[in-house]
Amino acid sequence: PSLQEFIELSQSATPTPVHEFRSSSRADTNTAEPFEEMVTRQFTSSDAAKSALEEYCSIGKDAFANQYYISPTTSGKRSSSSMYAASIARLMNDGNKASDVLALREVPT
């Protein structure tokens, strides 16, 4: 079959609710991860990653989390168009520390 035939077969096998979702505005929902901008800015070079790992091992997970994971949104505000980031921001409302509200593996990963 041609590429066009494969596409048509795929579309015919796709359930109606999936087609409806793809055509709705919800299909463009922002799913950016919390802290994505901070992690990209501070920890993605090899030197920065090595330094962060050394600090993490030196001061521990909780202190590291509380030092760097302050606001889960890219703007530094407690609101976000990303539902994932907004859910973390809700957990961190009222001055909750990252080490108190994030899952055990949330911060190091």
QUIHUVEN-V780800 format. One record per residue. RES is the residue in one small letter. SS is DSSP state (alpha for helix, beta for strand, coil for the rest). OMEGA is omega as a letter, one per 20 degrees, with the letter a starting at -180 (999 if undefined). Layout:
BEGIN
RES;SS;OMEGA, RES;SS;OMEGA
END
This chain:
BEGIN
p;coil;r, s;coil;r, l;alpha;r, q;alpha;r, e;alpha;r, f;alpha;r, i;alpha;r, e;alpha;r, l;alpha;r, s;alpha;a, q;alpha;a, s;alpha;r, a;alpha;a, t;coil;a, p;coil;a, t;alpha;r, p;alpha;r, v;alpha;r, h;alpha;a, e;alpha;r, f;alpha;a, r;alpha;a, s;alpha;a, s;coil;r, s;alpha;r, r;alpha;a, a;alpha;r, d;alpha;a, t;coil;r, n;beta;r, t;coil;r, a;coil;a, e;coil;r, p;coil;r, f;coil;a, e;alpha;a, e;alpha;a, m;alpha;r, v;alpha;r, t;alpha;a, r;alpha;a, q;alpha;a, f;alpha;a, t;coil;r, s;coil;a, s;alpha;r, d;alpha;a, a;alpha;r, a;alpha;r, k;alpha;r, s;alpha;r, a;alpha;r, l;alpha;r, e;alpha;r, e;alpha;r, y;alpha;r, c;alpha;a, s;alpha;a, i;alpha;r, g;coil;a, k;alpha;a, d;alpha;r, a;alpha;r, f;alpha;r, a;alpha;a, n;alpha;r, q;alpha;a, y;alpha;a, y;coil;a, i;coil;a, s;coil;a, p;coil;a, t;coil;a, t;coil;a, s;coil;a, g;coil;r, k;coil;a, r;coil;r, s;coil;a, s;coil;r, s;coil;r, s;beta;a, m;alpha;r, y;alpha;r, a;alpha;r, a;alpha;r, s;alpha;r, i;alpha;r, a;alpha;r, r;alpha;r, l;alpha;a, m;coil;r, n;alpha;r, d;alpha;r, g;alpha;r, n;coil;r, k;coil;r, a;alpha;a, s;alpha;a, d;alpha;a, v;alpha;a, l;coil;r, a;coil;a, l;coil;a, r;coil;a, e;coil;a, v;coil;a, p;coil;a, t;coil;999
END
